[in-house]
Structures are given as C-alpha cells and as structure tokens.
Amino acid sequence: MRTRVEELLSAMTLEEKAGQLTQYFSFGLHEDDAAVGPSPQRPGEVEDALARGGAGSLLFVTDPAETNRLQRRAVEGSRHGIPLLFGFDVIHGLRTIFPVPIAMAASWDPATMERGQAVAAREARAVGIHWTFAPMVDVARDPRWGRIVEGAGEDPHLGAAVAAAQVRGFQGERLGAPERIIAGPKHFAGYGAALGGRDYDEVDLSDAQLWNVYLPPFEAAVAAGAGNVMTAYMPLNGVPATANRWLLVEVLREQWGFEGFLVSDANAVRNLVTHGFAADPTDAAARAAGAGLDLEMAMTDPAYAHLPEAVASGAVSVEAVDACVRRVLEAKLRLGLFESPYVDEERARAVLADPAHREAAREAAQRSAVLLRNEAVAGAPLLPLDPARLGSVAVLGPLADSRRDTLGPWVFDVDLDETVTVLQGLRTRLGEAVQVRCAPGVRPAQRLFPSIFDAFPGNTPPDPEGFDDEAELARAVDLAREADVAVVVLGEWQHMIGEAASRSSLELPGRQLELLQAVVATGTPVVLLLLNGRPLDLRWAVEHVPAILDVWYPGTQGGTAVADLLLGDVSPGGKLPFSWPRSVGQVPVVHSHTASHEPENQAKRYWDEASTPLFPFGFGLSYARFDHADLTLDRQSLPVGESLTASVTVTNAGDRDADEVVQLYLHQRHGTAARPVRELKGFQRVHLRAGESRTVAFTVGPEHRRYWNAAVRDVVLEASPFDVWVGGDSTAQLTATFTTTDGQAS
Ligand code: BGC
C-alpha cells in the first residue's frame, strides 16, 4: 500500500493534491429551486471539479445509480483514476431507521448499539457510501443544545462505551471489512459545551473538564480503531478546533496514536476567516493543513483550492500537504476502492429491503424505552395494559400518527410508507377486538426560525389548513372521555431537535400541555408517551399522569415496539443517559458534580426550586422490581495501581421477566483535587426471569480512578479511601468502601 501511495503522490501536481483534499457536498441541486431556495453551489461546480481531479470525496449521495455515475466521472475522467470516497450522515440508519442515538444510549446496551450500526453500515455500503460522519460522541450537559439527541448524554464513561460500540458496529473487525464503512467520531472537540446551549456557539472549557469529561469518548472511539475524526465548528478556548494543532496533532495523533484521516465540519476551513482567526482563504487553508486537517468539507469555493498558492508563499510546506494526501489515499486503498469502485444497484435494492434490518430496529426501540412513572390505577400499576380488559383506546396528540416525527432528525433516505407510527402499531397489535380512535388535539407547533433541514424534500413542518384549534381539542377530549385508557403522544417535532435546533425553554412546544391537562381532567387513565431527544419540563405531568414512557424517536419500527411495550410483551429496561432537570433554570444538572461548600445543602442551592433533578441519571423503571444486595469487594485495601472486583446479587423480585441495568458508582474521598460525589464507572444490562437471582461482578481498576488534575496539570492516581455504590440508578444506596495505598497490598 505504501508503495502505491508514494507512486501516486509523486505523479500528482499540487493542484491535484489539493483536489484530493477537497470534499464537496453533492445535493444534486444544480439550479435554484423554488422549494429549496438558491442553490448553495454554482451550476456544474461539482461535475467540473470531478473532471479536473478537483475533488477527492463527495457527501450526500445516497442513490446507487448516482454514486456509480459520479464515481465513473472521477475514475475515468481524471488523470490518475483515483476513486472518490463517498461520505454521508448515517446517524441512526440509512433506510431502516433505528432509534435516535440518545435513545440507543438509553439502552445501556453496547451490543444493541453495535448491531444497529452494523445494519446501518450494511445498507450504506450497499448504495456506495464508504464512510459515515458518526458517531457523534460529544458529551452534552445542556439540553437546550439540540444536538444532545445525537450523542450519549452527560457521562464520559457511558459515552466512551457507546462511542466504541458504534465504531465497532460501523467498521467491523478492521477498516475495509466487507459490508462495513469507516466511522468518523465527531465533533472534535468540546462542541457539546456551546455557551447557553446555542448551536455553534463558542466553547470555553477548563482543562479538567476537557480531559475528564469531554475527551474520553473520543479517546475510546480512537482506541476502537475509528478511521476518521471530524473537527468541530467552534473555537475551543479561543482557538478554532479546525486549525487547532494542539488538539489535532498533540492530543489526537501523538498522544492517542490516531492514524486515520481528519475532515473538517462543513465549510469550517473557510470559516476560519469568519472566526477572525485566518486572514483570508489562503491563510485558512495553510493553517488548517498545517495543523494536520486532511480533508476540507466544502459547500462551494473550497479554501483548499488555495493550497498551491499557500505552498508557493511558504505558508505551508509541501510535506504537510503530502501527509494529508497520503492519509486520504490510504483510506481509499484500505477500502479496496481502486479495485472495486462501483456498486451493484440490484444488490443494493435487496439489502435495503432486508426484513432482518427491521427486526433489529424493532428490538432496539424496545430496548431503548425508559419507563419514568407507573403508578397504580384501581389497585394495579397502569402499565402494562391488559388487552383482555380493554374495550377502547384513545390515541391522542399531534405526534401519535406522524411518520416523520416517529423517525426523528437526521434521516434523509427513508421509506416513509413503511414507518410504523404509534397509532398504527397499536391498531395492528390490538386488532378488531379493541376500538382504537385517534385525534391530534393540537396543531403542530412551529419554529420561530426555520430549520436548515426544512430544505430537504418532505421535511417542511406541516401546518394543516383549516385546523380549528378549539374543535380539535374538544374532539380529542371527547375521545378520551369515551375510552378505557388514553395514550397521549407528545414531545418535539422532528426539526425542533438536532442541528440548529437549540431551545431557550424545555416546555412542551405549542399547546401540548393544555391538551394533556384537558385529557387528564376527563378522569380516564392516561399514559403519556414521549417522543423526544432532550428532557422536557414534566413537572405537571409527574404530579398528575400515572404512567410516563419515554420512547424517544423510536424509528422505522417505532409504533410496533411501542405496542410491544405498552401491552407488556416486553418490559421497558432503558435508563436515562442524563439527569432530567425540573426546569431549564437548573441546567446544567449532572450526577457527577463535586460536593463544594455545605454539601448537606446540596438540594437547597436555589430557594425557589430543588437542586436535585426530576429524575436522576441512570433512572428507569420496569414492569418487574429489582433488588440489589450483598455488595462485596474482594479486597478492602490495595496498591493504587491494582484492581479489585465488586460483586452484587441482583434479584428480579417481580412477576415478569425483565432487564435491569446494574450500575456502579465511585467516589474518591480526598486527594489533591475534590472529586465528584459519584461517577459512573461500570454498568451491565442483564436479563432476569421472574424470581431469578444473579451475581453481577465489576472490575474496578486504576483506569477508573485516574483523573486529570489542575494542580499538577497531569493525570494522577491517588491513594485514598473510596466509596462504591451499586444499584439501579445514580442514587443507589447499597455501598461499600476500600482504600488504595502507595504501598503493597494488605
Ligand atoms: C454537521 C455535521 C455533519 C455535516 C454534514 C454539519 O453541519 O455539523 O455533524 O456531519 O454537516 O452533513
């Protein structure tokens, strides 16, 4: 491979090298379109670039025939016949849509995540996509930030496990494995800490936060073999991530040994000028390439077209440019693109239609749901519903029968007809014997500022004409009154979450709370079903609604899975990957805060609101009940560099088979820095039959106790007493202690 790369490199002009380092969007929009607006590119811009070897990669092509056509242009039309690398945002599926990433994280089940992304990879590779801009591994502690939906939530330990599982799922055993694609963890680094939760805003993070919270998921993704990393849009502590040599070279390549290629986020190289960082596009190109940024993702007029000029002026060396080209060519060779650049369109159709993919999506949706509340109605928990005792069900709310909103954001190439909404899922499951009636109740809420994603066909948010607000609300309430149970489906519409979808409030958008209150007032038992990607303000609901099930955006098979859950074919077993705030004013609220002054007043930090979250991190109920007992440590004292085993007996004390996520938290009592009151350091999702007990064991090693310390500006591992807690959420009470020592084991 090395020889091949060097041969190509020595035959390429500087212009061709710059071309290899350019990735163009290819929307297939060559003209202004009334529905979409002005074309982001000049007509023919991409095709012209292909013809002169001016593009090494394209993104946003998902039609296999189009992939082949464009590939042919690159292979046959350019001097060296170098194939294109096709990238795309395969975030939670391509054709078969899985639950959104935050939902997959809520499954606390790496095997489910790995399987899901393997299916996504298989579909993507079949249509000619070689590389995904996923997983997004940005830690998100501010739910105002819309992109919280794309990640794994607040915690670095869970985030690292989720990141590694997804990389394994996308890539398989090695880069270039058949039916797999390159994974590109993003956005390196710190993007989730955008000021005020405003998307793209600047990020100011302490080194301790960066090393202990925001970087571990990236390190895990790199350790799992990720072939690509995408840089973030924003400045990290003042220096734009896209030309941040410390991040890209010192941390990523030198410290972590990353050998893959780097891509910028969209237009982020040009935007180094907008940041007030680079003087002009030539300076931007020189400084990005000089910082080791291999590929520029560009909509139009790439800055990297100025690389020859930058080399000529000495602003960047030809060696630096060659190093970038080498890494891009290596990726293409590893994928075998020089040998087989094209895809089989017939086979692509068959792969996309594979029923096994739908089944995997259904199971993932079952496993990611989180039961937040399940109070007794007439002497028994409201859920699961007993079909034998149901005559009629009212399925209410604006999201109950909306296919797009069942899928959530970051879906483009879907088959909407096959998407199962909550209404459809329940109708199919309950059959003729139960009357299922539906009403939206309220009209779709609208964004104050439209989304960039509205431009994609079919994405325009609906605002039905002639919608009579009062009459529709009354109709929904009537249906509730006449039903044995009302399932009210509320949350956020597809494009109220995701990129460019931050919010200043966490309230249910539009008149949804009013609908919920009116339905509850009928006295009919209510199940609140949430379609969401961020925590919403549920303060009223937790006081008045007996059952709340969070199904996130559950994907193609969402409605089927919801029916499986509501009717008790499976028990919910997911757990929250973030602390659920009571209101937006509490943000950020995380389980791993430090004790600080007067820790006994921790819950009284505000005078007008509790400081504890509404639901703690790791929380989720089940149709079963789990006891955790007999926490034992095999060592009470050990040298700092050694490990111990913590074991606990978990019993399913309920009368249904179900899953529990057993979680282990750790606290270092004292040291050269004050450590968080608790930090997640282990978890296992286990399936237990009714009445079954099992011993669950965790290794607690030095890697779980190490942290970056601002006093010494390095990683430390300290001798101290430690508390351990094990249980079903971050408030677990079952506890034990051990001590690490500088000396020998005792
Ligand atoms: C997003 C990236 C995404 C890219 C390509 C950007 O706006 O920040 O996450 O991969 O677009 O669609």
Residues whose N, C-alpha, C, O or C-beta is under 5 A from the ligand:
A	BS01	BGC	D89 F133 D265 A266
